[in-house]
Amino acid sequence: MNPFEQKAMSIEKCFCSLEKLNTKSYDKESVEPYTKLRAILMNGTEFEAVGFSHRFSRTCDNNEVRRNLAALRRSEAQQQKRIACLKPQNENQLEHTIGYEHLAVDLTAELARREKNQYVKQALDFALLEDFDHLYRYADLLEMEQGVKAQRLVGEYAEIMPGRPTIAEHRHPYDSIKYHIVNKDSNTSTILNTMIITAAEQQTMNYYMNIGVFYDGSQLGRELYNEIAMIEEEHVSHYGSLLDTNVSPYESLLMHEYCEAYLYYSCFMGEKDARIKALWEELFEQEVCHLHIAKYLLQKYGRMDWQEVIPDGEFPELLTFSSQKDYVREVLSSVNITADRENYIDVKDLKNDSTFYVYQNIVNPKKKLVPSHRVIDDYISKKGIDYRYQIAEHPVEQLRNRQKDNTSVGLM
């Protein structure tokens, strides 16, 4: 599929009535988990598109360009509303959060598994173990406070057990910045992977920052959201620093629209629910229109042809969702790795005066009070052992004890 070869509708045909914005929600009891994940992914993708468009417009002094951006942005905003409405009202905040973390695990693992750039792959593998741990922390909170087992929500596609303990994830901001890729020297898949994961993590960060304080289950739950929201900010800095810093806004616009078209087509091809599959197809057709407008702006004002940005318009291997249990178990062997400026290092090799420990002493002066670990401690004190879903023994020996939460792995 080459979206540049598809016939594009006019931008006005992308707009819809207010009534149509209110998409019928999925049934939370019968929905296939990966349908939920696609909705969360594309919601975040549209947030990224709208945010980028606003930033571009605010630094552009050409009103024809700004008018085109406004038209694209209005259509993207409508797309976001239609996708957001797929979430049913009876799916509560914490249940929806499990979907966010399930997406973070299986999306990151899928991108890492296929990534050819070893530096980008390392970045994906590194943060994967942290989102995997977040899934475990939220799952224990959900079962403890609502009696809902996250195992059912993830459809047993993902295991629920500790990753790199959240306490070990609080790193100095300097260690979140990595070397950026160079688009002209990278294959299209690598560029797409960095864009997709940055948008997905940005959406997760925004979600937790905005809704965390509205959690009404317990004060501890509010604190857990605040803590993990800070890790998600690290992840956005981490992944966002991989993006090429030298492309023009016109090139970036083209890549944003191409990425959206790629994702909608991937969703369409992978979706099993006929009604939602039709929605993905409709939104893909709208993205073809958006892409052709971006192509026009690139050529007229960026003085480039689209082939100079994307040499082959044919979509690379489509994004698919499937269980990544084996891959995650393999990556868990690196649970003691931490970030050290642009590189990664075994935490045991860090110097005592490293910025990692400087920051840890500021953020976690009293380790027993860290919310992510109090959640597990509270669960164990009530039930005797933590809540997990495992298909086999945990591959990391230090993380096998279900009667005591580990606060040293990845930290010392």
Secondary structure, DSSP 8 states (H G I E B T S, - for coil): --GGGS----GGGG---HHHHS-----TTT--HHHHHHHHHHHHHHHHHHHHHHHHHHT---HHHHHHHHHHHHHHHHHHHHHHTTS-TTS-HHHHHHHHHHHHHHHHHHHHHH---HHHHHHHHHHHHHHHHHHHHHHHHHHHHH---HHHHTTTSS-BS--S-GGGG---GGGG------GGGS-HHHHHHHHHHHHHHHHHHHHHHHHGGG--S-HHHHHHHHHHHHHHHHHHHHHHTTS-TTS-HHHHHHHHHHHHHHHHHHHHHH---HHHHHHHHHHHHHHHHHHHHHHHHHHHHS---GGGT-S--S--S-------HHHHHHHGGGTTEEEETTEEEEGGGS-TTSHHHHHHHHH-SSGGG-HHHHHHHHHHHHHSS---B-SSS-SSGGG--SSS----TTT-
